[in-house]
Every structure is written in C-alpha cells, then in structure tokens.
Amino acid sequence: MKILVINAGSSSLKYQLIDMETEQVMAKGLCERIGIDGHLKHTPLVGGKPVFNEDLPLPTHSEAIAAVIDKLTSAEYGVVASMSEIDAVGHRVVHGGEKFASSVKIDDAVMAALEECTPFAPLHNPANITGINACKAVMGDVPMVAVFDTAFHQTMPGKAYMYALPYEYYQNDGIRRYGFHGTSHRYVSSRCAELMGKPIEELKLISCHMGNGSSICAIDHGKCVDTSMGFTPLVGLPMGTRCGDLDAGVIQFLMNKYGYSIDEMLNILNKKSGVLGVSGVSSDFRDLDAAAEKGNDRARLALDMFHYWVAKVAGSYVAAMNGVDAIIYTAGVGENSAETRAAISSYFGYLGVEIDSEANSKRGEDIMISTPDSKVKVFVIPTNEELVIARDTRDIVA
Ligand code: ADP
C-alpha cells in the first residue's frame, strides 16, 4: 500500500509518498508560493531519479496537487508508474475542535465538521480544507483520511483544558485549551515506550516539542493529560516569534498606549515576539546560540528564558502526574541542539536526571541521553508526523 501524506498551508503544500510495506519514504517535496507565482521542489528517494527544483505556475492548490502527481508519476522524476498506485491520501488538519478525538475517513459530513472548526483556526483549517478539495478534484475517489493536531489532546480532563472564564464561553463558544503538535507528541511518546521496552500504559512521560513553535505535553499512561498550547498555538512557552504565556492586561495597555488594532497587536504577539522579540537577533536558535557565544546579552537572555520555561512547565507536569519516568526532546531545536538539551536538563537535578554528555552530542537517531543510573530517563526522538498520518490512513482505509 502506498500513501500520499499532504500538509497544506495557505500558500504551501508539503508531501511525502510512503510505501507502507517498508514505511520507506519514496519521494517528498514542497510546493511554495501557491497563488503568487509557484515553485516545486520534488525529491525522489528511490530509483536514483534526479531532484526537480524549479519555478512553475501554481495559481491554486489544485494546480499544486496536479504538479505533485505529475512528478510522482513522470518518467524522469517519478517513483510510481501511475496515480492508481497511490492507494490513499492522509491529510494533516490543524484543528478538529471537540468533534475529533482521533483520525477519520473524510466524507461529506467530515468536511462539514471541518468547516465548523474553522473559526478556531482561521488561518490553518481553510488551507487544509483547500488541500483536501484540491486532492479530490485531481484524484477523484481515492480514499482520504484527516489526521488532527488537536486530537491527541482530547483526553485532557476538564481541570486541565478549562479556562477560568464564565462557563458559558466554553458551553456556547468552545473556548478552552485544545493543544497542538498532538501528532508529534503521540509519535514520540509511543516510540519512547518502545525504546524503554515497556507498555505506554505503565509510563508517565513528558514530551518537549521544540521547533519554531514549541509545546510540552504530559502523557500519563498513554493519554495526554495536559499540554502547554491552548485555544491557539500562541501560548505556553516563548517560541521563535510567539510570545507564549502573557497577562491579558499587557494587551490592553499596549493597545491603549500605541493605538494598535487587535490585528496589529496579534501580529506582534505571533510574529515579532518570542526569542526574536527578546533578543532582537533572530527566531532561529542557531543564530541565537552564535550571538550568545559572542557575548550578546539579549540573545543569552532569550535562550535562558526558553530553557527556564521548558523546565518550569515540565516541572508542573511532574506535579500533575505525581512523577515522571522519562522526558523526551524532539523537533528542530530538541533534535539538533545539544546545548539546549543540556541547559534544560540541568534544571532536572531534583528528579535525579543525569545526562551522558557523549550520548547528548549525537544527532539524528532515537537515543537515550541520560546515564544508565539516571532516575528519570531522557531521550532524543526525531519526530515523524508524516509516518503517523500514513499509519492512521492505512489503518482507517484498510
Ligand atoms: P517547525 O516548528 O517550523 O516545524 P522545526 O521543528 O523544523 O520547526 O524547528 C526549526 C528550529 O530548529 C529553528 O529555530 C532552528 O533554528 C532550529 N534548529 C535546527 N538545527 C539546529 C541546531 N543545530 N541548533 C539549534 N537549533 C537548531
């Protein structure tokens, strides 16, 4: 069985074609600047075919999907003979609200429910829906599955997902913590249980997804019980450009003082804050590491804040679960920055965490970076959201 995994953004579309017999990625790629001009980078990973990396007109997502299918099946760049070899499509969907606690086969009722969830993710869900419709237009009856970023977090208890606002805003409007990065937290936590050789139902895990966007998740006996992102992905940790937790009074103060509209204010909180805002240097942790090393105090402060927040939120989840067996680092920063992992782990002395600095210096593999004697184990597990989407799609269409 071969499954095409699609992650559609408003002007971009990422894809992977995965052979489920071996779980090997046969080809992957990225359409960019959809609706502006258009560019496709297509990388075949089997059969020794060349990479295609060129501008081409992509006025809508339909042309993008058509270009992807064309490359996947072409003599020069292709990895399959025809579209009929693609058995199913798995779509990443950002927000499933309270309607979806797991992945689902897409039909008309699901499409209607996705539309209903759109007010919760006004930038992301429309792009995901456009991607699904474009796929339908180009691929006809090929079965399709939606895999939600929010679904894994639907097991949170009310005490974790409720905001202390008048209850009717939850009841009437769905205002609550939803959480994001669920597919990633789900993948790394189940992989961690495998690496520990124990059923996930016997473990208390904390997963730290640290990329451009970052979130932490408490996974108690295989179920998410709390996570740091909320109604939107803006809150929790300070991130690349997002502010993380913030007193709402600050918003009122700044809007009054500078006459910002709410859109201008949210643009500042989403795009100009986080480690970029504090450092004034960059949202990229590599740039921050370099600047801090050269003595830039604000870059140092931004990094210190990030480490502190991860440790603080993780510590609150130790309290929430009354213990923890393992802590997992994943995503761009978590997988690549040994300095970040060491700095965060240095807060976990009270848990009996000891880091093996040689293991911590390795990259690109699932690895335990704590010493054999460490009371709480620490792992680096490269995330693989596409594989989870492909596996769910296989299981649902089978
Ligand atoms: P996204 O949230 O966009 O999926 P990623 O998970 O790809 O992001 O993470 C991107 C982040 O990973 C960037 O901030 C980048 O600086 C960081 N990163 C990548 N490699 C390193 C590295 N070697 N050291 C520190 N940070 C890194």
Boltz pocket constraint, residues with backbone or C-beta under 6 A from the ligand:
constraints:
  - pocket:
      binder: B
      contacts: [[A, 210], [A, 211], [A, 212], [A, 213], [A, 240], [A, 283], [A, 284], [A, 285], [A, 286], [A, 287], [A, 289], [A, 331], [A, 332], [A, 333], [A, 336], [A, 337]]
      max_distance: 6.0
